[in-house]
Amino acid sequence: MRYKQFGRTGWEVSEIGYGMWGMGGWSNSDDQQSLQSLQTAVNRGCNFFDTAYV
């Protein structure tokens, strides 16, 4: 995973973000599938998560 600095915060944020749309009830994914996908993203170095309320 590659990272970029987030503005002037000094935080290193993954270039690839994980959208939480499915975990918010906007898809037909079940809880187990959502947790497995989230864990895979974390295991691969993702630390940017889009939790915007749409």
C-alpha positions as YAML, in Angstrom:
chain: A
units: angstrom
residues:
- id: 1
  name: MET
  ca: [0.00, 0.00, 0.00]
- id: 2
  name: ARG
  ca: [1.21, 3.49, -0.77]
- id: 3
  name: TYR
  ca: [0.47, 6.41, 1.53]
- id: 4
  name: LYS
  ca: [0.19, 10.18, 1.18]
- id: 5
  name: GLN
  ca: [0.40, 12.87, 3.82]
- id: 6
  name: PHE
  ca: [-3.06, 14.21, 4.72]
- id: 7
  name: GLY
  ca: [-2.81, 17.97, 4.41]
- id: 8
  name: ARG
  ca: [-0.72, 19.52, 7.17]
- id: 9
  name: THR
  ca: [-1.76, 16.98, 9.80]
- id: 10
  name: GLY
  ca: [1.26, 14.74, 9.26]
- id: 11
  name: TRP
  ca: [-1.03, 11.70, 9.04]
- id: 12
  name: GLU
  ca: [-0.03, 9.06, 6.50]
- id: 13
  name: VAL
  ca: [-3.22, 7.99, 4.73]
- id: 14
  name: SER
  ca: [-3.54, 5.09, 2.31]
- id: 15
  name: GLU
  ca: [-3.97, 6.09, -1.34]
- id: 16
  name: ILE
  ca: [-6.80, 3.59, -1.60]
- id: 17
  name: GLY
  ca: [-9.84, 4.16, 0.58]
- id: 18
  name: TYR
  ca: [-12.49, 1.69, 1.66]
- id: 19
  name: GLY
  ca: [-16.10, 2.74, 1.09]
- id: 20
  name: MET
  ca: [-18.38, 1.70, 3.94]
- id: 21
  name: TRP
  ca: [-21.53, 1.90, 1.78]
- id: 22
  name: GLY
  ca: [-22.29, -1.82, 2.08]
- id: 23
  name: MET
  ca: [-21.92, -1.86, 5.85]
- id: 24
  name: GLY
  ca: [-24.37, 1.04, 6.10]
- id: 25
  name: GLY
  ca: [-27.23, -1.06, 4.80]
- id: 26
  name: TRP
  ca: [-27.12, 0.24, 1.21]
- id: 27
  name: SER
  ca: [-26.39, -3.14, -0.34]
- id: 28
  name: ASN
  ca: [-27.44, -6.74, 0.03]
- id: 29
  name: SER
  ca: [-24.22, -7.80, 1.76]
- id: 30
  name: ASP
  ca: [-24.59, -9.65, 5.03]
- id: 31
  name: ASP
  ca: [-22.65, -8.84, 8.20]
- id: 32
  name: GLN
  ca: [-20.14, -11.67, 7.75]
- id: 33
  name: GLN
  ca: [-19.35, -10.61, 4.19]
- id: 34
  name: SER
  ca: [-18.95, -6.97, 5.29]
- id: 35
  name: LEU
  ca: [-16.63, -7.87, 8.16]
- id: 36
  name: GLN
  ca: [-14.53, -10.10, 5.93]
- id: 37
  name: SER
  ca: [-14.16, -7.34, 3.32]
- id: 38
  name: LEU
  ca: [-13.24, -4.77, 5.96]
- id: 39
  name: GLN
  ca: [-10.64, -7.09, 7.50]
- id: 40
  name: THR
  ca: [-9.12, -7.71, 4.06]
- id: 41
  name: ALA
  ca: [-8.79, -3.95, 3.48]
- id: 42
  name: VAL
  ca: [-7.11, -3.48, 6.88]
- id: 43
  name: ASN
  ca: [-4.79, -6.45, 6.30]
- id: 44
  name: ARG
  ca: [-3.69, -4.88, 3.01]
- id: 45
  name: GLY
  ca: [-2.81, -1.59, 4.69]
- id: 46
  name: CYS
  ca: [-5.91, 0.52, 4.14]
- id: 47
  name: ASN
  ca: [-6.36, 3.17, 6.82]
- id: 48
  name: PHE
  ca: [-8.73, 5.55, 5.00]
- id: 49
  name: PHE
  ca: [-12.41, 4.72, 5.41]
- id: 50
  name: ASP
  ca: [-15.25, 6.64, 3.75]
- id: 51
  name: THR
  ca: [-18.11, 6.76, 6.25]
- id: 52
  name: ALA
  ca: [-20.01, 9.68, 4.69]
- id: 53
  name: TYR
  ca: [-23.73, 9.65, 5.32]
- id: 54
  name: VAL
  ca: [-25.45, 9.66, 1.94]
...
